[in-house]
Structure formats: structure tokens, C-alpha cells
Amino acid sequence: MQSTFIEIAVGVLRCEEEICLSLRQKHQSHAGNWEFPGGKVEDEETIEQALKREFFEELGVQTANWQPLIEIPWHYEKVSVRLHVYQSYDFEGEPHGREGQRVRWFNQAELKELIFPEANQGIITALELGDRYAISGKFVDGAEFSDKLSHALDEGIKLVQLRAKGLDETEVLSLAQENIDAVHQAGAKLLLNGSPELLSQTFADGIQLASSQLFAYNSRPIPKDKLLGASTHNAEEIAQALKIDADFILLSPVLPTTTHPDMASLGWEIFNQMVKAIPVPVFALGGMKNELLNPAKNNGAQGIAAISEFWR
């Protein structure tokens, strides 16, 4: 395995719900794969400078206001790359293949149907998830659950975990079925905290595995068209989550939390170091508030996950 990374700037250029992609040519590795445009970061060049240069050289457009999305370390057989992925809606001109490559706009919903280099899968997931992950907290009955869920969706939450440890599986499935239409109408996704087998009995969008469940599996326990989240606290659990092909990871506790007062918090510095080795989106969990969203992103997170902050 390579220990020295080649630093690559990757740009997700957006126009409303569409994203600009280019097709890799016959003389390139991964020929025939679609990719997010970009290229190697030159010496003393910032990521944004590299993106502006690459998009002008390759696609003939002037770009600005690039914002970080995700950083992906990836090891191929002969080379290791670190993808610094940024996104922007700000450009002038019409993208076209100045180097003979095919260039097309795709709706974001179409990306999962395309073939990309393997390292790009984390980018597609990051675009899908949003930056706030609401975990359900206390509720007295189904009506209160729906009311609190509705409030979270009204606040723009796009990812919700139904976590109800006091209910049996039948009750969890009933709650999911009663509320799945409201979630989808809001353009959001609903994951169940529980056994992967639950997915065969509901229209939920995925499963969130607790850290205690991870080692029960040697491979991915749900289909690829569903989301698999993994809760982790240390490097061993992260490695197992990646082994079973988790789409994203929760890493906690970042800050002190009343839920687990006996567990030492990681702090942002350690969180940042751990995230740098993870090629899929990571949500920061533990003591998270809305005002910590930007600090979380600045430390490599996809966003923040919380119970009390989003479940009011």
C-alpha cells in the first residue's frame, strides 16, 4: 500500500439539480467511466486555484466560490490519491471538452446509474446525504413522533434515523410505514436503527447499525440501493464499518454528552485526524448543536448528527 498521496482537486460543478461530468477517454485509466472533473494540485497551489485552472483548461469555463464537500483518501494498486472534493454553482461559459472528452450535465438522481472510478463513490453519497442527521428521541405515542418528525423536516433535515429502543420491531415498522410518505415528500430519507432484516418489511431507505452490531457481519448486510450507516467510536470499529461497505459513518462522542457521560470525548483535533483516513462521509455525533455545523465541516465532517438539537 502506498504511503505517499497524490493530491487531487475534484470539482462538483452544479446548475440547479444538474451536475457536470466528463467521460474518461480510451488512453486513460478507468476508460469509459464518468468522473467529476479536476486534476493534480500543483506545487504551492490551493485547492480552489487548482479547480479554477483545471476547469478552464479542461472545460473552458471560469469558476468561483468553491466550497469543500468531502476529502477521500484512496489506495489503488500502484498509487494512492487524496481527493479534495469541492462544489460550486458559480461559473461563466458552457462546459465543453477542450481535450476531446465527452461532457454532459446529469440530474443528481441519475448519478447512481452511472459507472465511476471506485474512489468516487464517497462523493455520490456525500451529495445525497445533506449535512444534518436527525436521530429520533423521546415520544409518548405515534402522534407525537409524527409531530416531532414533521418539525425536523420543516427545518430542512434530509436524513432521519428512527431510533426507538423501547419499542419492539413490529411497532418500529408501523411507525416507519405511517411516516415514510411524509419523509419522501420532503425529499428526505428515513433509516431504521435495528436489524437489516427490517428492510424487507418496509419502504425505509436504509439501516443504521449500532457499533455493537458491526462485528456480526463479514460483508455488506443490505442491498446497495439502500443506505448503510455505521456508528463507531474508535479505529477498530471504523475499519469494520469499511469492511462491510458502510455508506457513511457516525463518529462519537466528539464533545461531552449527557447520553454517555462516562465516555471520554474525542475533541475536534482527534476527530479531524481520524476522518482523514476514512473514504466515506462522516457525521460528528456527541454534543452537537446547529452552531457547530461549520466547525464540524472544517474538521472534515459531512455534517452533524444529534438527538436533542433536532428532535424538539
C-alpha positions as CSV (number, residue, x, y, z in Angstrom):
1,M,0.0,0.0,0.0
2,Q,1.3,3.4,-0.9
3,S,2.0,5.8,1.9
4,T,2.5,9.0,-0.2
5,F,-0.6,10.5,-1.6
6,I,-1.0,12.4,-4.8
7,E,-3.2,15.4,-4.0
8,I,-6.1,15.7,-6.5
9,A,-8.6,18.6,-6.7
10,V,-12.1,17.4,-7.8
11,G,-14.9,19.7,-8.7
12,V,-18.7,19.2,-8.5
13,L,-20.0,21.9,-10.8
14,R,-23.7,22.4,-10.3
15,C,-26.6,24.1,-12.1
16,E,-29.7,23.7,-10.1
17,E,-30.3,19.9,-9.8
18,E,-27.8,19.1,-12.5
19,I,-24.1,18.2,-12.2
20,C,-21.4,18.4,-14.8
21,L,-19.4,15.2,-15.6
22,S,-16.8,14.2,-18.1
23,L,-16.2,10.8,-19.7
24,R,-12.7,9.3,-19.3
25,Q,-11.1,8.6,-22.7
26,K,-9.6,5.4,-24.1
27,H,-6.0,6.3,-23.3
28,Q,-6.8,7.0,-19.6
29,S,-7.1,4.6,-16.7
30,H,-10.8,3.8,-16.0
31,A,-11.6,4.5,-19.6
32,G,-15.4,4.8,-20.2
33,N,-16.1,5.8,-16.6
34,W,-17.8,9.1,-15.8
35,E,-15.9,11.4,-13.5
36,F,-16.2,14.7,-11.7
37,P,-13.6,17.0,-13.4
38,G,-10.4,18.0,-11.8
39,G,-6.7,17.2,-11.6
40,K,-3.5,17.1,-9.7
41,V,-2.8,20.0,-7.4
42,E,0.5,21.7,-8.4
43,D,3.1,22.9,-6.0
44,E,2.1,26.0,-3.9
45,E,-1.4,25.9,-5.4
46,T,-4.5,25.9,-3.2
47,I,-7.4,23.5,-4.0
48,E,-9.6,26.4,-5.3
49,Q,-6.8,27.7,-7.5
50,A,-6.3,24.1,-8.9
51,L,-10.0,23.8,-9.6
52,K,-10.2,27.2,-11.4
53,R,-7.2,26.2,-13.6
54,E,-8.4,22.7,-14.3
55,F,-12.0,23.7,-15.2
56,F,-10.7,26.4,-17.6
57,E,-8.1,24.1,-19.2
58,E,-10.4,21.1,-19.5
59,L,-13.9,22.6,-19.8
60,G,-13.4,26.2,-20.9
61,V,-15.3,27.8,-18.0
62,Q,-14.4,30.3,-15.4
63,T,-15.4,29.2,-11.9
64,A,-15.6,30.7,-8.4
65,N,-16.8,30.2,-4.9
66,W,-15.7,26.6,-4.5
67,Q,-16.8,25.1,-1.1
68,P,-15.4,21.9,0.4
69,L,-17.7,18.8,0.3
70,I,-15.5,15.8,1.3
71,E,-11.9,14.6,1.3
72,I,-11.4,11.0,0.2
73,P,-8.1,9.0,0.7
74,W,-7.9,6.1,-1.7
75,H,-5.4,3.4,-2.4
76,Y,-5.2,1.9,-5.9
77,E,-2.8,-1.0,-6.7
78,K,0.0,1.3,-7.8
79,V,-0.9,4.7,-6.5
80,S,-2.6,6.4,-3.5
81,V,-4.6,9.6,-4.1
82,R,-6.3,12.0,-1.8
83,L,-9.4,13.6,-3.5
84,H,-10.1,17.1,-2.2
85,V,-13.7,17.4,-3.4
86,Y,-15.3,20.9,-3.6
87,Q,-18.6,22.1,-5.1
88,S,-19.8,25.3,-6.7
89,Y,-22.8,26.8,-8.6
90,D,-20.8,29.8,-9.8
91,F,-19.4,29.6,-13.3
92,E,-19.3,31.5,-16.6
93,G,-19.5,29.8,-20.0
94,E,-20.8,26.5,-21.2
95,P,-18.7,23.4,-20.2
96,H,-17.3,21.6,-23.2
97,G,-14.5,19.0,-23.7
98,R,-11.4,21.1,-24.7
99,E,-9.3,17.9,-24.6
100,G,-11.6,15.8,-26.7
101,Q,-13.5,14.3,-23.8
102,R,-17.3,14.0,-23.7
103,V,-19.0,16.4,-21.3
104,R,-22.6,16.2,-20.1
105,W,-24.9,17.5,-17.4
106,F,-26.7,14.9,-15.4
107,N,-29.5,15.2,-12.8
108,Q,-28.2,14.3,-9.4
109,A,-30.7,11.5,-9.2
110,E,-29.1,9.8,-12.3
111,L,-25.6,9.5,-10.7
112,K,-26.2,6.2,-9.1
113,E,-26.9,4.7,-12.5
114,L,-23.6,5.7,-14.0
115,I,-20.2,4.0,-13.7
116,F,-17.5,5.9,-11.9
117,P,-13.9,5.1,-10.7
118,E,-14.3,3.4,-7.3
119,A,-12.9,6.3,-5.3
120,N,-15.8,8.5,-6.5
121,Q,-18.5,6.5,-4.7
122,G,-18.0,8.6,-1.5
123,I,-18.7,11.8,-3.5
124,I,-22.0,10.5,-4.7
125,T,-23.0,9.5,-1.2
126,A,-21.9,12.9,0.2
127,L,-24.1,14.7,-2.4
128,E,-27.1,12.5,-1.4
129,L,-27.0,12.8,2.4
130,G,-27.1,16.5,3.4
131,D,-25.3,17.9,6.4
132,R,-27.7,17.3,9.3
133,Y,-28.7,13.9,10.6
134,A,-31.7,13.8,13.0
135,I,-31.9,10.9,15.4
136,S,-35.3,10.4,17.0
137,G,-35.5,10.9,20.7
138,K,-38.4,10.5,23.2
139,F,-42.0,10.5,22.2
140,V,-45.1,9.2,24.0
141,D,-47.1,7.9,21.1
142,G,-47.2,7.8,17.3
143,A,-48.9,11.2,17.0
144,E,-46.1,12.9,19.0
145,F,-43.5,11.0,16.9
146,S,-45.1,12.3,13.7
147,D,-45.3,15.8,15.1
148,K,-41.6,16.0,16.0
149,L,-40.6,14.4,12.7
150,S,-42.6,17.0,10.8
151,H,-40.9,19.8,12.7
152,A,-37.5,18.3,11.8
153,L,-38.4,18.0,8.1
154,D,-39.8,21.6,8.1
155,E,-36.3,22.7,9.4
156,G,-34.8,21.2,6.2
157,I,-33.5,17.9,7.7
158,K,-32.8,15.4,4.8
159,L,-31.7,12.4,6.8
160,V,-33.6,10.9,9.8
161,Q,-32.9,7.9,11.9
162,L,-35.8,6.2,13.6
163,R,-34.3,5.1,16.9
164,A,-36.8,3.7,19.4
165,K,-35.1,1.3,21.8
166,G,-38.3,0.9,23.9
167,L,-40.4,-0.5,21.0
168,D,-40.4,-3.9,19.5
169,E,-39.8,-4.5,15.8
170,T,-43.5,-4.5,14.9
171,E,-44.0,-1.1,16.5
172,V,-40.9,0.3,14.8
173,L,-42.1,-1.0,11.4
174,S,-45.6,0.5,12.0
175,L,-44.1,3.9,12.8
176,A,-41.9,3.8,9.7
177,Q,-44.8,2.9,7.4
178,E,-47.0,5.6,8.9
179,N,-44.4,8.3,8.2
180,I,-42.4,7.2,5.2
181,D,-44.6,9.2,2.7
182,A,-44.1,12.4,4.7
183,V,-40.3,11.9,4.7
184,H,-40.1,11.2,1.0
185,Q,-42.4,14.2,0.2
186,A,-39.9,16.4,2.0
187,G,-37.1,15.0,-0.2
188,A,-35.6,13.2,2.9
189,K,-34.6,9.7,3.7
190,L,-35.5,7.5,6.7
191,L,-33.2,4.9,8.2
192,L,-34.1,2.4,10.9
193,N,-31.9,1.7,13.9
194,G,-32.1,-2.1,14.1
195,S,-31.6,-5.3,12.3
196,P,-31.0,-5.3,8.5
197,E,-33.9,-7.8,8.1
198,L,-36.3,-4.9,8.9
199,L,-35.8,-3.5,5.4
200,S,-37.6,-6.4,3.8
201,Q,-40.8,-5.3,5.6
202,T,-40.8,-1.6,5.0
203,F,-40.1,1.1,2.4
204,A,-37.4,2.7,4.6
205,D,-34.3,3.9,2.9
206,G,-31.7,2.1,4.9
207,I,-30.3,0.8,8.2
208,Q,-28.2,2.4,10.9
209,L,-26.1,-0.3,12.7
210,A,-25.0,0.3,16.3
211,S,-21.3,-0.3,17.0
212,S,-22.2,-3.5,18.8
213,Q,-23.8,-4.9,15.6
214,L,-20.9,-4.2,13.3
215,F,-18.8,-7.4,14.0
216,A,-21.8,-9.7,13.4
217,Y,-21.2,-9.3,9.6
218,N,-18.3,-10.1,7.3
219,S,-19.9,-8.3,4.3
220,R,-22.5,-5.7,3.5
221,P,-25.8,-7.0,5.0
222,I,-28.2,-4.9,2.9
223,P,-28.6,-4.2,-0.8
224,K,-26.5,-1.4,-2.5
225,D,-29.7,0.6,-3.3
226,K,-30.3,1.2,0.4
227,L,-28.1,3.3,2.7
228,L,-26.0,1.6,5.4
229,G,-24.9,3.8,8.3
230,A,-22.4,2.6,11.0
231,S,-22.0,4.0,14.5
232,T,-18.4,4.0,15.6
233,H,-16.1,5.2,18.4
234,N,-12.6,4.0,17.5
235,A,-10.3,2.9,14.7
236,E,-11.2,-0.8,15.1
237,E,-14.9,-0.1,14.6
238,I,-14.2,2.3,11.7
239,A,-12.2,-0.5,10.0
240,Q,-15.0,-2.9,10.4
241,A,-17.6,-0.4,9.1
242,L,-15.5,0.0,6.0
243,K,-15.0,-3.8,5.6
244,I,-18.8,-4.3,5.4
245,D,-19.1,-1.4,2.9
246,A,-20.9,1.2,5.1
247,D,-22.0,4.2,3.0
248,F,-21.4,6.6,5.9
249,I,-20.1,6.6,9.4
250,L,-21.2,8.3,12.7
251,L,-18.1,9.0,14.9
252,S,-18.7,9.8,18.6
253,P,-18.6,11.3,21.1
254,V,-16.8,14.3,19.6
255,L,-17.8,16.5,22.6
256,P,-19.0,15.6,26.1
257,T,-22.6,14.4,26.1
258,T,-25.2,13.6,28.8
259,T,-26.2,10.4,26.9
260,H,-22.8,8.8,27.6
261,P,-21.2,10.8,30.4
262,D,-18.8,8.0,31.2
263,M,-17.2,8.0,27.7
264,A,-14.2,10.2,27.0
265,S,-14.9,12.7,24.2
266,L,-12.6,12.8,21.1
267,G,-12.3,16.5,20.7
268,W,-12.1,18.1,17.2
269,E,-8.3,17.5,16.7
270,I,-8.6,13.7,17.1
271,F,-11.8,13.7,15.1
272,N,-10.1,15.5,12.3
273,Q,-7.2,13.1,12.3
274,M,-9.5,10.0,12.2
275,V,-11.7,11.4,9.4
276,K,-8.6,12.0,7.2
277,A,-8.3,8.2,6.9
278,I,-12.0,7.5,6.1
279,P,-13.1,7.4,2.4
280,V,-16.8,7.8,3.1
281,P,-18.8,10.6,4.6
282,V,-18.6,11.0,8.4
283,F,-21.1,12.7,10.7
284,A,-19.9,14.2,14.0
285,L,-22.0,13.0,16.9
286,G,-22.0,13.9,20.6
287,G,-22.7,17.4,22.0
288,M,-23.6,18.7,18.5
289,K,-25.6,21.9,18.0
290,N,-26.5,23.8,14.9
291,E,-23.8,26.4,15.5
292,L,-21.2,23.6,15.4
293,L,-22.1,22.7,11.8
294,N,-19.3,24.8,10.2
295,P,-16.6,23.8,12.8
296,A,-17.6,20.2,12.0
297,K,-17.2,20.7,8.3
298,N,-13.9,22.5,8.8
299,N,-12.7,19.4,10.6
300,G,-13.6,17.1,7.7
301,A,-17.2,16.1,8.7
302,Q,-20.0,15.6,6.3
303,G,-22.1,17.4,8.9
304,I,-23.5,16.8,12.4
305,A,-25.9,14.2,13.9
306,A,-27.9,14.9,17.0
307,I,-31.0,13.9,19.0
308,S,-32.0,16.8,21.2
309,E,-30.9,19.5,18.8
310,F,-33.2,18.3,16.0
311,W,-35.9,16.3,17.9
312,R,-37.8,19.0,19.7
